[in-house]
């Protein structure tokens, strides 16, 4: 699932039927696969939007753990 989500963010055009079949083989339904694709795409969209506009999330959404926050930060550091 994580490899699929990563591929969605890196280059979704390279996802093949074999990638979808691999997710199904480990038990993901089509709805769940769709959810994974939507979540990964939306996260990518938000990161690019924030970078393009110079915006950042509201501090209330920041995780208190600086190591986790750094690991999850994509694009410009906040």
PyMOL Python script that loads the backbone (N, CA, C, O; Angstrom):
from pymol import cmd

cmd.read_pdbstr("""\
ATOM      1  N   UNK A   1       0.814  -1.177   0.000  1.00  0.00           N
ATOM      2  CA  UNK A   1       0.000   0.000   0.000  1.00  0.00           C
ATOM      3  C   UNK A   1       0.868   1.255   0.000  1.00  0.00           C
ATOM      4  O   UNK A   1       0.590   2.200  -0.738  1.00  0.00           O
ATOM      5  N   UNK A   2       1.896   1.269   0.808  1.00  0.00           N
ATOM      6  CA  UNK A   2       2.766   2.442   0.865  1.00  0.00           C
ATOM      7  C   UNK A   2       3.542   2.627  -0.436  1.00  0.00           C
ATOM      8  O   UNK A   2       3.727   3.755  -0.892  1.00  0.00           O
ATOM      9  N   UNK A   3       3.992   1.537  -1.030  1.00  0.00           N
ATOM     10  CA  UNK A   3       4.697   1.642  -2.311  1.00  0.00           C
ATOM     11  C   UNK A   3       3.761   2.195  -3.386  1.00  0.00           C
ATOM     12  O   UNK A   3       4.175   3.007  -4.214  1.00  0.00           O
ATOM     13  N   UNK A   4       2.512   1.762  -3.375  1.00  0.00           N
ATOM     14  CA  UNK A   4       1.525   2.265  -4.328  1.00  0.00           C
ATOM     15  C   UNK A   4       1.281   3.760  -4.098  1.00  0.00           C
ATOM     16  O   UNK A   4       1.271   4.539  -5.051  1.00  0.00           O
ATOM     17  N   UNK A   5       1.085   4.161  -2.844  1.00  0.00           N
ATOM     18  CA  UNK A   5       0.859   5.575  -2.530  1.00  0.00           C
ATOM     19  C   UNK A   5       2.062   6.422  -2.946  1.00  0.00           C
ATOM     20  O   UNK A   5       1.900   7.531  -3.454  1.00  0.00           O
ATOM     21  N   UNK A   6       3.256   5.899  -2.730  1.00  0.00           N
ATOM     22  CA  UNK A   6       4.451   6.626  -3.143  1.00  0.00           C
ATOM     23  C   UNK A   6       4.488   6.791  -4.663  1.00  0.00           C
ATOM     24  O   UNK A   6       4.842   7.855  -5.170  1.00  0.00           O
ATOM     25  N   UNK A   7       4.121   5.731  -5.381  1.00  0.00           N
ATOM     26  CA  UNK A   7       4.117   5.814  -6.844  1.00  0.00           C
ATOM     27  C   UNK A   7       3.073   6.816  -7.332  1.00  0.00           C
ATOM     28  O   UNK A   7       3.296   7.502  -8.330  1.00  0.00           O
ATOM     29  N   UNK A   8       1.946   6.907  -6.645  1.00  0.00           N
ATOM     30  CA  UNK A   8       0.930   7.902  -6.998  1.00  0.00           C
ATOM     31  C   UNK A   8       1.531   9.301  -6.915  1.00  0.00           C
ATOM     32  O   UNK A   8       1.289  10.132  -7.791  1.00  0.00           O
ATOM     33  N   UNK A   9       2.305   9.566  -5.879  1.00  0.00           N
ATOM     34  CA  UNK A   9       2.871  10.904  -5.707  1.00  0.00           C
ATOM     35  C   UNK A   9       4.054  11.163  -6.632  1.00  0.00           C
ATOM     36  O   UNK A   9       4.275  12.300  -7.048  1.00  0.00           O
ATOM     37  N   UNK A  10       4.808  10.134  -6.953  1.00  0.00           N
ATOM     38  CA  UNK A  10       5.990  10.324  -7.817  1.00  0.00           C
ATOM     39  C   UNK A  10       5.605  10.430  -9.296  1.00  0.00           C
ATOM     40  O   UNK A  10       6.006  11.374  -9.976  1.00  0.00           O
ATOM     41  N   UNK A  11       4.836   9.473  -9.786  1.00  0.00           N
ATOM     42  CA  UNK A  11       4.423   9.485 -11.192  1.00  0.00           C
ATOM     43  C   UNK A  11       3.295   8.487 -11.374  1.00  0.00           C
ATOM     44  O   UNK A  11       3.528   7.325 -11.707  1.00  0.00           O
ATOM     45  N   UNK A  12       2.082   8.942 -11.155  1.00  0.00           N
ATOM     46  CA  UNK A  12       0.916   8.062 -11.231  1.00  0.00           C
ATOM     47  C   UNK A  12       0.720   7.474 -12.618  1.00  0.00           C
ATOM     48  O   UNK A  12       0.074   6.436 -12.762  1.00  0.00           O
ATOM     49  N   UNK A  13       1.265   8.119 -13.637  1.00  0.00           N
ATOM     50  CA  UNK A  13       1.092   7.598 -14.999  1.00  0.00           C
ATOM     51  C   UNK A  13       1.813   6.269 -15.212  1.00  0.00           C
ATOM     52  O   UNK A  13       1.550   5.570 -16.192  1.00  0.00           O
ATOM     53  N   UNK A  14       2.710   5.921 -14.308  1.00  0.00           N
ATOM     54  CA  UNK A  14       3.452   4.665 -14.434  1.00  0.00           C
ATOM     55  C   UNK A  14       2.811   3.505 -13.674  1.00  0.00           C
ATOM     56  O   UNK A  14       3.342   2.395 -13.674  1.00  0.00           O
ATOM     57  N   UNK A  15       1.680   3.754 -13.030  1.00  0.00           N
ATOM     58  CA  UNK A  15       0.983   2.680 -12.332  1.00  0.00           C
ATOM     59  C   UNK A  15       0.352   1.765 -13.377  1.00  0.00           C
ATOM     60  O   UNK A  15      -0.255   2.220 -14.346  1.00  0.00           O
ATOM     61  N   UNK A  16       0.514   0.468 -13.155  1.00  0.00           N
ATOM     62  CA  UNK A  16       0.023  -0.524 -14.114  1.00  0.00           C
ATOM     63  C   UNK A  16      -1.069  -1.373 -13.471  1.00  0.00           C
ATOM     64  O   UNK A  16      -1.324  -1.297 -12.270  1.00  0.00           O
ATOM     65  N   UNK A  17      -1.691  -2.169 -14.301  1.00  0.00           N
ATOM     66  CA  UNK A  17      -2.698  -3.108 -13.793  1.00  0.00           C
ATOM     67  C   UNK A  17      -2.068  -4.059 -12.785  1.00  0.00           C
ATOM     68  O   UNK A  17      -2.732  -4.486 -11.841  1.00  0.00           O
ATOM     69  N   UNK A  18      -0.806  -4.394 -12.971  1.00  0.00           N
ATOM     70  CA  UNK A  18      -0.107  -5.278 -12.029  1.00  0.00           C
ATOM     71  C   UNK A  18      -0.025  -4.648 -10.638  1.00  0.00           C
ATOM     72  O   UNK A  18      -0.111  -5.353  -9.632  1.00  0.00           O
ATOM     73  N   UNK A  19       0.141  -3.330 -10.575  1.00  0.00           N
ATOM     74  CA  UNK A  19       0.164  -2.643  -9.276  1.00  0.00           C
ATOM     75  C   UNK A  19      -1.185  -2.774  -8.573  1.00  0.00           C
ATOM     76  O   UNK A  19      -1.249  -3.036  -7.372  1.00  0.00           O
ATOM     77  N   UNK A  20      -2.254  -2.588  -9.335  1.00  0.00           N
ATOM     78  CA  UNK A  20      -3.604  -2.713  -8.775  1.00  0.00           C
ATOM     79  C   UNK A  20      -3.868  -4.162  -8.358  1.00  0.00           C
ATOM     80  O   UNK A  20      -4.422  -4.417  -7.289  1.00  0.00           O
ATOM     81  N   UNK A  21      -3.471  -5.094  -9.200  1.00  0.00           N
ATOM     82  CA  UNK A  21      -3.659  -6.514  -8.888  1.00  0.00           C
ATOM     83  C   UNK A  21      -2.901  -6.913  -7.632  1.00  0.00           C
ATOM     84  O   UNK A  21      -3.382  -7.737  -6.855  1.00  0.00           O
ATOM     85  N   UNK A  22      -1.728  -6.343  -7.424  1.00  0.00           N
ATOM     86  CA  UNK A  22      -0.941  -6.644  -6.219  1.00  0.00           C
ATOM     87  C   UNK A  22      -1.674  -6.176  -4.968  1.00  0.00           C
ATOM     88  O   UNK A  22      -1.652  -6.858  -3.944  1.00  0.00           O
ATOM     89  N   UNK A  23      -2.311  -5.041  -5.044  1.00  0.00           N
ATOM     90  CA  UNK A  23      -3.093  -4.557  -3.899  1.00  0.00           C
ATOM     91  C   UNK A  23      -4.291  -5.465  -3.640  1.00  0.00           C
ATOM     92  O   UNK A  23      -4.596  -5.797  -2.494  1.00  0.00           O
ATOM     93  N   UNK A  24      -4.953  -5.856  -4.696  1.00  0.00           N
ATOM     94  CA  UNK A  24      -6.095  -6.779  -4.549  1.00  0.00           C
ATOM     95  C   UNK A  24      -5.645  -8.110  -3.952  1.00  0.00           C
ATOM     96  O   UNK A  24      -6.355  -8.706  -3.142  1.00  0.00           O
ATOM     97  N   UNK A  25      -4.468  -8.569  -4.353  1.00  0.00           N
ATOM     98  CA  UNK A  25      -3.957  -9.867  -3.887  1.00  0.00           C
ATOM     99  C   UNK A  25      -3.736  -9.903  -2.384  1.00  0.00           C
ATOM    100  O   UNK A  25      -3.810 -10.969  -1.773  1.00  0.00           O
ATOM    101  N   UNK A  26      -3.464  -8.746  -1.781  1.00  0.00           N
ATOM    102  CA  UNK A  26      -3.273  -8.717  -0.325  1.00  0.00           C
ATOM    103  C   UNK A  26      -4.535  -8.280   0.406  1.00  0.00           C
ATOM    104  O   UNK A  26      -4.512  -8.040   1.613  1.00  0.00           O
ATOM    105  N   UNK A  27      -5.643  -8.179  -0.337  1.00  0.00           N
ATOM    106  CA  UNK A  27      -6.926  -7.976   0.324  1.00  0.00           C
ATOM    107  C   UNK A  27      -7.581  -6.612   0.194  1.00  0.00           C
ATOM    108  O   UNK A  27      -8.670  -6.406   0.728  1.00  0.00           O
ATOM    109  N   UNK A  28      -6.947  -5.676  -0.502  1.00  0.00           N
ATOM    110  CA  UNK A  28      -7.573  -4.367  -0.666  1.00  0.00           C
ATOM    111  C   UNK A  28      -8.705  -4.458  -1.685  1.00  0.00           C
ATOM    112  O   UNK A  28      -8.565  -5.090  -2.732  1.00  0.00           O
ATOM    113  N   UNK A  29      -9.823  -3.820  -1.365  1.00  0.00           N
ATOM    114  CA  UNK A  29     -10.947  -3.762  -2.295  1.00  0.00           C
ATOM    115  C   UNK A  29     -10.735  -2.595  -3.252  1.00  0.00           C
ATOM    116  O   UNK A  29      -9.855  -1.760  -3.047  1.00  0.00           O
ATOM    117  N   UNK A  30     -11.549  -2.551  -4.293  1.00  0.00           N
ATOM    118  CA  UNK A  30     -11.451  -1.437  -5.239  1.00  0.00           C
ATOM    119  C   UNK A  30     -11.740  -0.103  -4.552  1.00  0.00           C
ATOM    120  O   UNK A  30     -11.107   0.904  -4.866  1.00  0.00           O
ATOM    121  N   UNK A  31     -12.678  -0.090  -3.632  1.00  0.00           N
ATOM    122  CA  UNK A  31     -12.980   1.145  -2.895  1.00  0.00           C
ATOM    123  C   UNK A  31     -11.774   1.565  -2.053  1.00  0.00           C
ATOM    124  O   UNK A  31     -11.436   2.748  -2.007  1.00  0.00           O
ATOM    125  N   UNK A  32     -11.132   0.620  -1.397  1.00  0.00           N
ATOM    126  CA  UNK A  32      -9.954   0.938  -0.589  1.00  0.00           C
ATOM    127  C   UNK A  32      -8.798   1.418  -1.462  1.00  0.00           C
ATOM    128  O   UNK A  32      -8.078   2.342  -1.082  1.00  0.00           O
ATOM    129  N   UNK A  33      -8.617   0.806  -2.616  1.00  0.00           N
ATOM    130  CA  UNK A  33      -7.568   1.243  -3.547  1.00  0.00           C
ATOM    131  C   UNK A  33      -7.853   2.665  -4.007  1.00  0.00           C
ATOM    132  O   UNK A  33      -6.944   3.489  -4.105  1.00  0.00           O
ATOM    133  N   UNK A  34      -9.099   2.940  -4.284  1.00  0.00           N
ATOM    134  CA  UNK A  34      -9.493   4.294  -4.657  1.00  0.00           C
ATOM    135  C   UNK A  34      -9.204   5.279  -3.522  1.00  0.00           C
ATOM    136  O   UNK A  34      -8.707   6.378  -3.766  1.00  0.00           O
ATOM    137  N   UNK A  35      -9.510   4.891  -2.294  1.00  0.00           N
ATOM    138  CA  UNK A  35      -9.230   5.751  -1.133  1.00  0.00           C
ATOM    139  C   UNK A  35      -7.734   6.038  -1.008  1.00  0.00           C
ATOM    140  O   UNK A  35      -7.338   7.172  -0.740  1.00  0.00           O
ATOM    141  N   UNK A  36      -6.913   5.020  -1.199  1.00  0.00           N
ATOM    142  CA  UNK A  36      -5.459   5.207  -1.117  1.00  0.00           C
ATOM    143  C   UNK A  36      -5.006   6.197  -2.183  1.00  0.00           C
ATOM    144  O   UNK A  36      -4.235   7.113  -1.898  1.00  0.00           O
ATOM    145  N   UNK A  37      -5.486   6.012  -3.409  1.00  0.00           N
ATOM    146  CA  UNK A  37      -5.106   6.912  -4.504  1.00  0.00           C
ATOM    147  C   UNK A  37      -5.578   8.337  -4.232  1.00  0.00           C
ATOM    148  O   UNK A  37      -4.838   9.292  -4.468  1.00  0.00           O
ATOM    149  N   UNK A  38      -6.796   8.483  -3.741  1.00  0.00           N
ATOM    150  CA  UNK A  38      -7.321   9.818  -3.452  1.00  0.00           C
ATOM    151  C   UNK A  38      -6.536  10.505  -2.335  1.00  0.00           C
ATOM    152  O   UNK A  38      -6.200  11.684  -2.445  1.00  0.00           O
ATOM    153  N   UNK A  39      -6.248   9.774  -1.270  1.00  0.00           N
ATOM    154  CA  UNK A  39      -5.503  10.364  -0.149  1.00  0.00           C
ATOM    155  C   UNK A  39      -4.093  10.766  -0.571  1.00  0.00           C
ATOM    156  O   UNK A  39      -3.633  11.858  -0.236  1.00  0.00           O
ATOM    157  N   UNK A  40      -3.407   9.891  -1.303  1.00  0.00           N
ATOM    158  CA  UNK A  40      -2.042  10.204  -1.752  1.00  0.00           C
ATOM    159  C   UNK A  40      -2.059  11.391  -2.710  1.00  0.00           C
ATOM    160  O   UNK A  40      -1.207  12.275  -2.623  1.00  0.00           O
ATOM    161  N   UNK A  41      -3.014  11.410  -3.609  1.00  0.00           N
ATOM    162  CA  UNK A  41      -3.119  12.512  -4.574  1.00  0.00           C
ATOM    163  C   UNK A  41      -3.419  13.830  -3.873  1.00  0.00           C
ATOM    164  O   UNK A  41      -2.825  14.859  -4.196  1.00  0.00           O
ATOM    165  N   UNK A  42      -4.337  13.799  -2.917  1.00  0.00           N
ATOM    166  CA  UNK A  42      -4.714  15.013  -2.207  1.00  0.00           C
ATOM    167  C   UNK A  42      -3.549  15.552  -1.389  1.00  0.00           C
ATOM    168  O   UNK A  42      -3.316  16.761  -1.362  1.00  0.00           O
ATOM    169  N   UNK A  43      -2.822  14.670  -0.726  1.00  0.00           N
ATOM    170  CA  UNK A  43      -1.654  15.088   0.063  1.00  0.00           C
ATOM    171  C   UNK A  43      -0.619  15.744  -0.847  1.00  0.00           C
ATOM    172  O   UNK A  43      -0.042  16.775  -0.500  1.00  0.00           O
ATOM    173  N   UNK A  44      -0.391  15.145  -2.002  1.00  0.00           N
ATOM    174  CA  UNK A  44       0.551  15.690  -2.974  1.00  0.00           C
ATOM    175  C   UNK A  44       0.066  17.061  -3.462  1.00  0.00           C
ATOM    176  O   UNK A  44       0.844  18.012  -3.541  1.00  0.00           O
ATOM    177  N   UNK A  45      -1.215  17.146  -3.783  1.00  0.00           N
ATOM    178  CA  UNK A  45      -1.798  18.408  -4.228  1.00  0.00           C
ATOM    179  C   UNK A  45      -1.595  19.505  -3.186  1.00  0.00           C
ATOM    180  O   UNK A  45      -1.146  20.603  -3.515  1.00  0.00           O
ATOM    181  N   UNK A  46      -1.925  19.206  -1.929  1.00  0.00           N
ATOM    182  CA  UNK A  46      -1.790  20.218  -0.876  1.00  0.00           C
ATOM    183  C   UNK A  46      -0.350  20.684  -0.719  1.00  0.00           C
ATOM    184  O   UNK A  46      -0.088  21.879  -0.591  1.00  0.00           O
ATOM    185  N   UNK A  47       0.579  19.736  -0.729  1.00  0.00           N
ATOM    186  CA  UNK A  47       1.989  20.109  -0.582  1.00  0.00           C
ATOM    187  C   UNK A  47       2.434  21.024  -1.721  1.00  0.00           C
ATOM    188  O   UNK A  47       3.120  22.020  -1.489  1.00  0.00           O
ATOM    189  N   UNK A  48       2.051  20.694  -2.927  1.00  0.00           N
ATOM    190  CA  UNK A  48       2.426  21.523  -4.078  1.00  0.00           C
ATOM    191  C   UNK A  48       1.722  22.879  -4.035  1.00  0.00           C
ATOM    192  O   UNK A  48       2.315  23.903  -4.374  1.00  0.00           O
ATOM    193  N   UNK A  49       0.473  22.879  -3.623  1.00  0.00           N
ATOM    194  CA  UNK A  49      -0.266  24.138  -3.503  1.00  0.00           C
ATOM    195  C   UNK A  49       0.403  25.056  -2.485  1.00  0.00           C
ATOM    196  O   UNK A  49       0.618  26.236  -2.759  1.00  0.00           O
ATOM    197  N   UNK A  50       0.731  24.518  -1.313  1.00  0.00           N
ATOM    198  CA  UNK A  50       1.380  25.329  -0.289  1.00  0.00           C
ATOM    199  C   UNK A  50       2.718  25.867  -0.778  1.00  0.00           C
ATOM    200  O   UNK A  50       3.045  27.030  -0.543  1.00  0.00           O
ATOM    201  N   UNK A  51       3.494  25.024  -1.457  1.00  0.00           N
ATOM    202  CA  UNK A  51       4.778  25.481  -2.000  1.00  0.00           C
ATOM    203  C   UNK A  51       4.570  26.575  -3.048  1.00  0.00           C
ATOM    204  O   UNK A  51       5.303  27.564  -3.066  1.00  0.00           O
ATOM    205  N   UNK A  52       3.579  26.403  -3.914  1.00  0.00           N
ATOM    206  CA  UNK A  52       3.346  27.355  -5.009  1.00  0.00           C
ATOM    207  C   UNK A  52       2.846  28.713  -4.520  1.00  0.00           C
ATOM    208  O   UNK A  52       3.090  29.739  -5.155  1.00  0.00           O
ATOM    209  N   UNK A  53       2.152  28.711  -3.399  1.00  0.00           N
ATOM    210  CA  UNK A  53       1.578  29.970  -2.898  1.00  0.00           C
ATOM    211  C   UNK A  53       2.323  30.544  -1.705  1.00  0.00           C
ATOM    212  O   UNK A  53       2.021  31.653  -1.262  1.00  0.00           O
ATOM    213  N   UNK A  54       3.279  29.816  -1.187  1.00  0.00           N
ATOM    214  CA  UNK A  54       3.994  30.272   0.004  1.00  0.00           C
ATOM    215  C   UNK A  54       3.178  30.118   1.273  1.00  0.00           C
ATOM    216  O   UNK A  54       3.540  30.653   2.321  1.00  0.00           O
ATOM    217  N   UNK A  55       2.085  29.393   1.179  1.00  0.00           N
ATOM    218  CA  UNK A  55       1.217  29.180   2.336  1.00  0.00           C
ATOM    219  C   UNK A  55       1.750  28.031   3.183  1.00  0.00           C
ATOM    220  O   UNK A  55       2.643  27.294   2.766  1.00  0.00           O
ATOM    221  N   UNK A  56       1.195  27.897   4.358  1.00  0.00           N
ATOM    222  CA  UNK A  56       1.521  26.764   5.216  1.00  0.00           C
ATOM    223  C   UNK A  56       0.292  26.408   6.036  1.00  0.00           C
ATOM    224  O   UNK A  56      -0.607  27.232   6.206  1.00  0.00           O
ATOM    225  N   UNK A  57       0.252  25.174   6.547  1.00  0.00           N
ATOM    226  CA  UNK A  57      -0.889  24.785   7.373  1.00  0.00           C
ATOM    227  C   UNK A  57      -0.941  25.615   8.655  1.00  0.00           C
ATOM    228  O   UNK A  57       0.065  26.178   9.085  1.00  0.00           O
ATOM    229  N   UNK A  58      -2.102  25.677   9.242  1.00  0.00           N
ATOM    230  CA  UNK A  58      -2.255  26.354  10.523  1.00  0.00           C
ATOM    231  C   UNK A  58      -1.481  25.589  11.589  1.00  0.00           C
ATOM    232  O   UNK A  58      -1.462  24.358  11.570  1.00  0.00           O
ATOM    233  N   UNK A  59      -0.847  26.294  12.513  1.00  0.00           N
ATOM    234  CA  UNK A  59      -0.056  25.617  13.560  1.00  0.00           C
ATOM    235  C   UNK A  59      -0.828  24.569  14.360  1.00  0.00           C
ATOM    236  O   UNK A  59      -0.225  23.634  14.887  1.00  0.00           O
ATOM    237  N   UNK A  60      -2.135  24.709  14.457  1.00  0.00           N
ATOM    238  CA  UNK A  60      -2.927  23.727  15.206  1.00  0.00           C
ATOM    239  C   UNK A  60      -2.787  22.319  14.621  1.00  0.00           C
ATOM    240  O   UNK A  60      -2.989  21.326  15.320  1.00  0.00           O
ATOM    241  N   UNK A  61      -2.437  22.242  13.319  1.00  0.00           N
ATOM    242  CA  UNK A  61      -2.308  20.952  12.656  1.00  0.00           C
ATOM    243  C   UNK A  61      -0.903  20.362  12.765  1.00  0.00           C
ATOM    244  O   UNK A  61      -0.689  19.232  12.325  1.00  0.00           O
ATOM    245  N   UNK A  62       0.056  21.083  13.334  1.00  0.00           N
ATOM    246  CA  UNK A  62       1.418  20.588  13.467  1.00  0.00           C
ATOM    247  C   UNK A  62       1.472  19.520  14.550  1.00  0.00           C
ATOM    248  O   UNK A  62       0.874  19.678  15.615  1.00  0.00           O
ATOM    249  N   UNK A  63       2.180  18.443  14.281  1.00  0.00           N
ATOM    250  CA  UNK A  63       2.392  17.420  15.288  1.00  0.00           C
ATOM    251  C   UNK A  63       3.395  17.949  16.299  1.00  0.00           C
ATOM    252  O   UNK A  63       4.328  18.665  15.935  1.00  0.00           O
ATOM    253  N   UNK A  64       3.209  17.603  17.561  1.00  0.00           N
ATOM    254  CA  UNK A  64       4.095  18.101  18.619  1.00  0.00           C
ATOM    255  C   UNK A  64       5.474  17.458  18.587  1.00  0.00           C
ATOM    256  O   UNK A  64       6.430  18.026  19.115  1.00  0.00           O
ATOM    257  N   UNK A  65       5.590  16.293  17.983  1.00  0.00           N
ATOM    258  CA  UNK A  65       6.862  15.584  17.915  1.00  0.00           C
ATOM    259  C   UNK A  65       7.674  16.125  16.730  1.00  0.00           C
ATOM    260  O   UNK A  65       7.305  15.895  15.579  1.00  0.00           O
ATOM    261  N   UNK A  66       8.787  16.850  17.002  1.00  0.00           N
ATOM    262  CA  UNK A  66       9.544  17.463  15.907  1.00  0.00           C
ATOM    263  C   UNK A  66      10.133  16.445  14.933  1.00  0.00           C
ATOM    264  O   UNK A  66      10.231  16.736  13.741  1.00  0.00           O
ATOM    265  N   UNK A  67      10.525  15.268  15.402  1.00  0.00           N
ATOM    266  CA  UNK A  67      11.081  14.256  14.496  1.00  0.00           C
ATOM    267  C   UNK A  67      10.007  13.743  13.540  1.00  0.00           C
ATOM    268  O   UNK A  67      10.265  13.580  12.348  1.00  0.00           O
ATOM    269  N   UNK A  68       8.816  13.490  14.052  1.00  0.00           N
ATOM    270  CA  UNK A  68       7.724  13.030  13.205  1.00  0.00           C
ATOM    271  C   UNK A  68       7.328  14.126  12.215  1.00  0.00           C
ATOM    272  O   UNK A  68       7.108  13.855  11.035  1.00  0.00           O
ATOM    273  N   UNK A  69       7.239  15.349  12.698  1.00  0.00           N
ATOM    274  CA  UNK A  69       6.876  16.480  11.836  1.00  0.00           C
ATOM    275  C   UNK A  69       7.879  16.635  10.706  1.00  0.00           C
ATOM    276  O   UNK A  69       7.489  16.873   9.563  1.00  0.00           O
ATOM    277  N   UNK A  70       9.160  16.503  11.007  1.00  0.00           N
ATOM    278  CA  UNK A  70      10.194  16.617   9.979  1.00  0.00           C
ATOM    279  C   UNK A  70      10.074  15.482   8.959  1.00  0.00           C
ATOM    280  O   UNK A  70      10.212  15.707   7.757  1.00  0.00           O
ATOM    281  N   UNK A  71       9.817  14.269   9.441  1.00  0.00           N
ATOM    282  CA  UNK A  71       9.677  13.115   8.546  1.00  0.00           C
ATOM    283  C   UNK A  71       8.470  13.258   7.629  1.00  0.00           C
ATOM    284  O   UNK A  71       8.496  12.775   6.497  1.00  0.00           O
ATOM    285  N   UNK A  72       7.430  13.905   8.094  1.00  0.00           N
ATOM    286  CA  UNK A  72       6.200  14.032   7.312  1.00  0.00           C
ATOM    287  C   UNK A  72       6.160  15.295   6.461  1.00  0.00           C
ATOM    288  O   UNK A  72       5.252  15.455   5.645  1.00  0.00           O
ATOM    289  N   UNK A  73       7.112  16.181   6.632  1.00  0.00           N
ATOM    290  CA  UNK A  73       7.110  17.427   5.866  1.00  0.00           C
ATOM    291  C   UNK A  73       7.588  17.174   4.451  1.00  0.00           C
ATOM    292  O   UNK A  73       8.660  16.614   4.225  1.00  0.00           O
ATOM    293  N   UNK A  74       6.769  17.601   3.508  1.00  0.00           N
ATOM    294  CA  UNK A  74       7.090  17.482   2.086  1.00  0.00           C
ATOM    295  C   UNK A  74       7.176  18.902   1.538  1.00  0.00           C
ATOM    296  O   UNK A  74       6.338  19.742   1.863  1.00  0.00           O
ATOM    297  N   UNK A  75       8.166  19.171   0.725  1.00  0.00           N
ATOM    298  CA  UNK A  75       8.305  20.523   0.166  1.00  0.00           C
ATOM    299  C   UNK A  75       9.090  21.401   1.112  1.00  0.00           C
ATOM    300  O   UNK A  75      10.026  20.951   1.774  1.00  0.00           O
ATOM    301  N   UNK A  76       8.697  22.655   1.167  1.00  0.00           N
ATOM    302  CA  UNK A  76       9.412  23.631   2.005  1.00  0.00           C
ATOM    303  C   UNK A  76       9.190  23.322   3.476  1.00  0.00           C
ATOM    304  O   UNK A  76       8.075  22.985   3.872  1.00  0.00           O
ATOM    305  N   UNK A  77      10.233  23.431   4.294  1.00  0.00           N
ATOM    306  CA  UNK A  77      10.056  23.175   5.739  1.00  0.00           C
ATOM    307  C   UNK A  77       9.143  24.236   6.357  1.00  0.00           C
ATOM    308  O   UNK A  77       9.113  25.389   5.929  1.00  0.00           O
ATOM    309  N   UNK A  78       8.405  23.804   7.374  1.00  0.00           N
ATOM    310  CA  UNK A  78       7.527  24.741   8.076  1.00  0.00           C
ATOM    311  C   UNK A  78       8.087  25.090   9.425  1.00  0.00           C
ATOM    312  O   UNK A  78       7.482  25.869  10.161  1.00  0.00           O
TER     313      UNK A  78
END
""", "prot")
cmd.dss("prot")
cmd.show_as("cartoon", "prot")
cmd.util.cbc("prot")
cmd.orient("prot")
